[in-house]
Amino acid sequence: MENIIGFLKKIRKQNSLKNQYTGKYAFVGIGNHSKNNLYPVLNYLNLNLKYIVTKSPSTTELINKNYPSVTATNNFEKVLNDEEIKGIFISANPDSHYELVKKSLEHRKNVFVEKPPCTTIEQLNDLIDIEKTSGAKCLVGLQKRYSVSTLILKKEISDEEIISYNYRFILGSYPEGDPILDLFIHPVDLTSFLFGDTELHSITKTENTKGKLSVFLHTKHRKNIIGSLEMSTDYTWDMPTELLTVNTRKGIYTMENHQVLTFQPKAGTFLSMPKEKIFPSVPEKKYLFNGNNFLPVVENNQIVSQGYFNEIKTFADICENKKAQNNSPLNSLVNTFELISQIKK
């Protein structure tokens, strides 16, 4: 048995070492989000990061001290004109994303850009047109499209008759940016990704004197799927909640904070009577995904379960012509930005 275990470990180790990336990359931005969620993935995949681009000369000096193998620069044009660069990661101030992505695509550079890639539907359509003519590829960092639970759920419901869903996305106050574009884009986008293009039936917005915002949506999708969304910054960051419940003919799927995904089958009826009332039994619940924080391996890391790992690996695979599925190309965000425009009115 020990020989078998050792043999399997050896195969796993060799397979991970064989998955090499030979291209060189650049990263625009070095904020907290990038350092905590994106840079660790670059390091794990052993991507060759040639440049880190920042605005501040003082930050450039610190990068040179902390990242001796990387060239820190304030000159983005230098990166764009470097033929060795296969892909550019952009995670800067959202207001600057549009221009950075536009320049990168115009220089035929593949781009990974953190959400949002731009601020308006007009800018998005412009980027889509530029991407078509440039031949480069853009992947938008909507990591929830790449989370483990999302991918499992999407596969599970692909052949199901979906009746409705309920989505709660509740957080604490967000004074540092645009909550609709920076935060609420996630549930708005994910429902389009899972259920198809969204049509808004009603929008209700409430905002208190301290700027805390709540938005309630009533939606409709293909095949008469109906949904309701509550998105709010009037709760707390101590207990942020992202809870999606999907009601199908066969049963109920529940996804909580992208850490737990369950399925509870419906008992059905007997002579129009609910079976659970006639034949009492313990409700059945199947765990399709359950985040495991006990074993410290990469698969159980929240960077993986939340989708950051998969989106970056997908982008690297695209840049190096490996097999990969881009779940978030620019043209897939048209419906998302149309909805955001309606919500903001």
LUMVEX-398555 format. One record per residue (C-alpha): residue in three letters; x, y, z. Coordinates in Angstrom, 3 decimals, decimal comma. Example, Ala and Ser with C-alpha at 12.3 -4.5 7.8 and 13.67 -1.06 7.14 Angstrom:
% residues 2
    r         x         y         z
  ALA    12,300    -4,500     7,800
  SER    13,670    -1,060     7,140
This chain:
% residues 345
    r         x         y         z
  MET     0,000     0,000     0,000
  GLU     2,847     2,386     0,842
  ASN     4,372     1,744    -2,584
  ILE     1,051     2,537    -4,295
  ILE     0,645     5,770    -2,304
  GLY     4,215     6,773    -3,098
  PHE     3,704     6,014    -6,792
  LEU     0,509     8,139    -6,943
  LYS     2,222    11,037    -5,155
  LYS     5,102    10,854    -7,630
  ILE     2,718    11,000   -10,616
  ARG     0,871    13,970    -9,115
  LYS     4,139    15,818    -8,487
  GLN     5,434    15,167   -11,978
  ASN     2,172    16,236   -13,601
  SER     2,229    19,557   -11,724
  LEU     5,839    20,188   -12,744
  LYS     5,113    19,349   -16,388
  ASN     2,471    22,111   -16,590
  GLN     4,990    24,837   -17,390
  TYR     4,402    28,369   -18,653
  THR     7,175    29,811   -20,794
  GLY     5,753    33,241   -21,647
  LYS     6,517    36,535   -19,950
  TYR     3,864    38,719   -18,341
  ALA     3,251    42,180   -16,944
  PHE     1,042    43,298   -14,066
  VAL    -0,493    46,759   -13,740
  GLY    -1,236    47,507   -10,081
  ILE    -0,085    46,221    -6,721
  GLY    -2,953    46,981    -4,348
  ASN    -4,201    44,846    -1,449
  HIS    -6,552    42,791    -3,604
  SER    -3,816    41,972    -6,093
  LYS    -1,262    41,054    -3,416
  ASN    -3,712    38,922    -1,410
  ASN    -5,611    37,123    -4,183
  LEU    -3,816    37,386    -7,530
  TYR    -0,059    37,489    -6,968
  PRO    -0,094    34,239    -4,925
  VAL    -1,633    32,451    -7,920
  LEU     1,014    33,866   -10,270
  ASN     3,653    32,552    -7,899
  TYR     2,026    29,113    -7,586
  LEU     1,783    28,747   -11,369
  ASN     5,370    29,995   -11,646
  LEU     4,440    32,596   -14,266
  ASN     7,384    34,678   -15,442
  LEU     6,430    38,194   -14,331
  LYS     8,719    40,623   -16,155
  TYR     7,110    43,975   -15,268
  ILE     5,049    45,539   -12,506
  VAL     3,573    48,866   -13,603
  THR     2,623    51,577   -11,093
  LYS     1,933    55,300   -11,153
  SER     4,063    56,312    -8,180
  PRO     7,883    56,515    -8,455
  SER     8,158    55,844    -4,705
  THR     6,161    52,624    -5,132
  THR     8,454    51,658    -8,000
  GLU    11,475    51,912    -5,698
  LEU     9,802    49,668    -3,112
  ILE     8,888    47,092    -5,762
  ASN    12,492    46,957    -6,961
  LYS    13,574    46,182    -3,392
  ASN    10,896    43,567    -2,723
  TYR    10,759    41,946    -6,182
  PRO    14,377    41,851    -7,404
  SER    13,576    39,576   -10,363
  VAL    10,912    41,971   -11,709
  THR    11,306    45,306   -13,469
  ALA     9,186    48,015   -11,832
  THR     8,213    50,840   -14,147
  ASN     5,909    53,839   -14,520
  ASN     6,162    53,558   -18,307
  PHE     3,241    51,492   -19,616
  GLU     4,287    52,126   -23,219
  LYS     7,502    50,239   -22,530
  VAL     5,438    47,178   -21,616
  LEU     3,143    47,516   -24,623
  ASN     6,096    47,646   -27,006
  ASP     7,883    44,656   -25,481
  GLU     7,392    41,736   -27,886
  GLU     8,224    39,202   -25,150
  ILE     5,059    40,017   -23,193
  LYS     2,328    37,449   -23,897
  GLY    -0,227    38,796   -21,460
  ILE    -0,968    41,771   -19,244
  PHE    -2,782    41,597   -15,901
  ILE    -4,653    44,814   -15,049
  SER    -5,894    45,430   -11,516
  ALA    -5,715    49,174   -10,975
  ASN    -8,244    51,901   -10,194
  PRO   -11,482    50,848   -11,983
  ASP   -11,731    54,295   -13,589
  SER    -8,474    53,619   -15,447
  HIS    -9,314    50,106   -16,658
  TYR   -10,961    51,144   -19,906
  GLU    -7,960    53,070   -21,233
  LEU    -5,483    50,430   -20,074
  VAL    -7,432    47,593   -21,698
  LYS    -7,957    49,626   -24,857
  LYS    -4,235    50,352   -25,262
  SER    -3,312    46,735   -24,519
  LEU    -5,712    45,318   -27,115
  GLU    -4,622    47,889   -29,686
  HIS    -1,064    46,629   -29,184
  ARG    -2,318    43,038   -29,662
  LYS    -1,633    42,044   -26,070
  ASN    -3,839    39,499   -24,325
  VAL    -5,462    41,073   -21,284
  PHE    -6,716    39,906   -17,922
  VAL    -8,620    42,801   -16,330
  GLU   -10,221    42,885   -12,911
  LYS   -13,880    43,821   -12,878
  PRO   -15,138    46,207   -13,987
  PRO   -13,286    46,384   -17,331
  CYS   -14,915    49,752   -17,999
  THR   -17,684    51,937   -16,593
  THR   -20,346    52,160   -19,338
  ILE   -22,002    49,966   -21,957
  GLU   -20,633    52,298   -24,648
  GLN   -17,065    51,690   -23,464
  LEU   -17,707    47,940   -23,332
  ASN   -18,932    47,880   -26,946
  ASP   -15,868    49,873   -27,947
  LEU   -13,558    47,315   -26,310
  ILE   -15,431    44,452   -27,984
  ASP   -14,881    46,044   -31,407
  ILE   -11,183    46,631   -30,710
  GLU   -10,732    43,044   -29,528
  LYS   -12,278    41,716   -32,748
  THR    -9,839    43,612   -34,957
  SER    -6,740    43,111   -32,799
  GLY    -6,853    39,325   -32,572
  ALA    -5,870    39,517   -28,874
  LYS    -8,043    37,999   -26,157
  CYS    -9,511    39,607   -23,050
  LEU   -10,631    37,786   -19,903
  VAL   -12,561    39,801   -17,321
  GLY   -11,868    38,958   -13,664
  LEU   -15,397    38,105   -12,605
  GLN   -14,073    35,347   -10,391
  LYS   -17,479    34,047    -9,329
  ARG   -17,927    32,644   -12,840
  TYR   -14,869    30,490   -12,120
  SER   -15,639    29,397    -8,563
  VAL   -15,799    25,657    -7,960
  SER   -19,390    25,766    -6,700
  THR   -20,567    27,898    -9,638
  LEU   -19,107    25,514   -12,210
  ILE   -20,673    22,511   -10,459
  LEU   -24,044    24,260   -10,187
  LYS   -24,024    25,351   -13,828
  LYS   -23,389    21,780   -14,930
  GLU   -26,047    20,369   -12,595
  ILE   -28,825    22,703   -13,753
  SER   -27,986    22,514   -17,461
  ASP   -30,555    19,757   -17,978
  GLU   -32,936    20,779   -15,177
  GLU   -36,262    22,544   -15,511
  ILE   -35,629    25,673   -13,454
  ILE   -38,624    27,368   -11,858
  SER   -37,132    30,259    -9,901
  TYR   -34,223    31,478    -7,810
  ASN   -33,553    33,807    -4,896
  TYR   -30,220    35,599    -4,463
  ARG   -29,123    37,527    -1,357
  PHE   -25,882    39,509    -1,610
  ILE   -25,557    41,568     1,580
  LEU   -22,460    43,397     2,817
  GLY   -21,378    46,329     4,975
  SER   -21,006    49,933     3,899
  TYR   -18,832    50,775     0,889
  PRO   -17,770    54,447     0,917
  GLU   -14,659    53,985    -1,262
  GLY   -16,282    53,336    -4,622
  ASP   -19,389    52,660    -6,680
  PRO   -21,236    49,771    -4,959
  ILE   -23,348    48,979    -8,029
  LEU   -20,413    48,662   -10,418
  ASP   -17,807    47,400    -7,960
  LEU   -19,906    45,009    -5,822
  PHE   -23,397    44,410    -7,183
  ILE   -21,932    43,543   -10,579
  HIS   -21,209    40,088    -9,123
  PRO   -24,777    38,861    -8,447
  VAL   -26,151    40,672   -11,502
  ASP   -23,530    39,051   -13,697
  LEU   -23,701    35,605   -12,130
  THR   -27,438    35,273   -12,687
  SER   -26,935    36,062   -16,383
  PHE   -24,105    33,515   -16,521
  LEU   -26,177    30,767   -14,884
  PHE   -29,648    31,396   -16,298
  GLY   -29,116    33,330   -19,545
  ASP   -29,809    36,957   -20,411
  THR   -31,790    38,802   -17,762
  GLU   -34,855    40,968   -18,230
  LEU   -35,672    43,353   -15,379
  HIS   -39,342    43,483   -14,367
  SER   -38,927    45,837   -11,423
  ILE   -36,236    47,739    -9,531
  THR   -36,525    49,172    -6,013
  LYS   -33,680    51,174    -4,477
  THR   -33,330    52,562    -0,966
  GLU   -30,451    54,672     0,339
  ASN   -30,118    55,968     3,889
  THR   -28,543    59,244     4,997
  LYS   -25,146    57,558     5,444
  GLY   -25,067    56,411     1,828
  LYS   -25,794    52,736     2,487
  LEU   -27,572    51,319    -0,539
  SER   -30,054    48,478    -1,000
  VAL   -31,328    47,304    -4,386
  PHE   -34,136    44,803    -4,965
  LEU   -34,661    43,277    -8,415
  HIS   -37,407    41,127    -9,893
  THR   -36,056    39,339   -12,962
  LYS   -37,045    37,013   -15,770
  HIS   -34,914    34,762   -17,982
  ARG   -35,369    32,316   -20,833
  LYS   -37,896    29,492   -20,390
  ASN   -39,867    31,635   -17,906
  ILE   -37,275    31,417   -15,133
  ILE   -38,100    34,093   -12,572
  GLY   -35,829    35,438    -9,844
  SER   -35,463    37,923    -7,038
  LEU   -32,263    39,612    -5,897
  GLU   -31,483    41,569    -2,758
  MET   -28,188    43,457    -2,912
  SER   -27,220    45,714    -0,059
  THR   -24,373    47,557     1,679
  ASP   -26,609    48,206     4,701
  TYR   -25,643    45,045     6,603
  THR   -22,181    44,208     7,993
  TRP   -18,761    43,088     6,766
  ASP   -18,430    40,891     9,873
  MET   -21,038    38,521     8,411
  PRO   -21,232    39,125     4,648
  THR   -23,715    36,783     3,002
  GLU   -23,983    35,511    -0,538
  LEU   -26,806    32,994    -0,679
  LEU   -28,286    31,625    -3,904
  THR   -31,264    29,237    -3,855
  VAL   -32,355    27,638    -7,140
  ASN   -35,733    25,907    -7,305
  THR   -36,070    23,195    -9,981
  ARG   -38,661    20,531   -10,706
  LYS   -36,430    17,864    -9,201
  GLY   -35,238    19,720    -6,141
  ILE   -33,563    22,726    -4,542
  TYR   -29,944    23,806    -4,947
  THR   -28,409    26,069    -2,316
  MET   -25,044    27,805    -2,732
  GLU   -23,680    29,684     0,271
  ASN   -20,708    32,047     0,014
  HIS   -19,263    29,784    -2,724
  GLN   -18,096    27,468     0,058
  VAL   -21,055    25,100     0,255
  LEU   -23,322    23,747    -2,487
  THR   -26,140    21,344    -1,638
  PHE   -29,040    19,666    -3,400
  GLN   -32,252    18,615    -1,685
  PRO   -34,544    16,487    -3,860
  LYS   -38,271    17,073    -3,721
  ALA   -40,353    14,232    -2,323
  GLY   -43,050    14,544    -4,983
  THR   -46,743    13,868    -4,529
  PHE   -49,117    10,907    -4,109
  LEU   -52,677    11,501    -5,318
  SER   -51,879    15,246    -5,330
  MET   -50,790    15,099    -1,682
  PRO   -47,196    15,933    -0,667
  LYS   -45,458    12,633     0,076
  GLU   -43,572    14,104     3,041
  LYS   -46,920    14,668     4,767
  ILE   -48,085    11,127     4,155
  PHE   -44,789     9,290     4,657
  PRO   -42,716    11,295     7,163
  SER   -38,983    10,850     6,639
  VAL   -35,677    12,588     7,264
  PRO   -35,098    15,178     4,495
  GLU   -32,325    14,113     2,137
  LYS   -29,522    16,577     1,410
  LYS   -26,608    15,931    -0,924
  TYR   -23,393    17,950    -0,651
  LEU   -22,110    18,734    -4,139
  PHE   -19,293    20,906    -2,787
  ASN   -18,134    21,647     0,742
  GLY   -15,080    23,789     1,389
  ASN   -12,578    21,899     3,535
  ASN   -10,431    24,160     5,718
  PHE    -8,814    21,277     7,603
  LEU    -6,430    19,957     4,949
  PRO    -3,946    22,710     3,889
  VAL    -3,760    21,843     0,190
  VAL    -4,301    24,168    -2,738
  GLU    -7,695    22,676    -3,660
  ASN    -9,093    23,709    -0,263
  ASN    -7,750    27,259    -0,373
  GLN   -10,400    29,988    -0,697
  ILE    -8,406    31,473    -3,568
  VAL    -9,403    28,319    -5,442
  SER   -12,975    27,918    -4,166
  GLN   -13,771    31,593    -4,814
  GLY   -12,520    31,369    -8,411
  TYR    -9,352    33,482    -8,408
  PHE    -7,080    30,539    -9,170
  ASN    -9,181    29,215   -12,050
  GLU    -9,565    32,591   -13,762
  ILE    -5,829    33,326   -13,726
  LYS    -4,876    29,814   -14,814
  THR    -7,429    30,065   -17,636
  PHE    -5,887    33,333   -18,797
  ALA    -2,351    31,897   -18,717
  ASP    -3,535    28,844   -20,669
  ILE    -5,133    31,113   -23,298
  CYS    -1,929    33,144   -23,629
  GLU     0,138    29,998   -24,150
  ASN    -2,309    28,279   -26,522
  LYS    -3,295    25,565   -24,075
  LYS    -6,794    24,138   -23,792
  ALA    -8,935    26,606   -21,829
  GLN   -12,499    27,885   -21,577
  ASN   -12,855    31,665   -21,267
  ASN   -15,994    32,031   -19,129
  SER   -15,836    35,836   -19,112
  PRO   -14,981    37,317   -22,528
  LEU   -15,939    40,935   -23,094
  ASN   -18,916    40,126   -25,322
  SER   -20,481    38,001   -22,569
  LEU   -20,840    41,097   -20,367
  VAL   -23,224    43,065   -22,606
  ASN   -26,333    41,975   -20,715
  THR   -24,596    42,634   -17,379
  PHE   -23,760    46,215   -18,331
  GLU   -27,232    46,817   -19,760
  LEU   -28,695    45,779   -16,400
  ILE   -26,253    47,970   -14,479
  SER   -27,240    50,936   -16,658
  GLN   -30,899    50,330   -15,829
  ILE   -30,192    49,976   -12,115
  LYS   -28,245    53,249   -12,064
  LYS   -31,048    55,275   -13,699
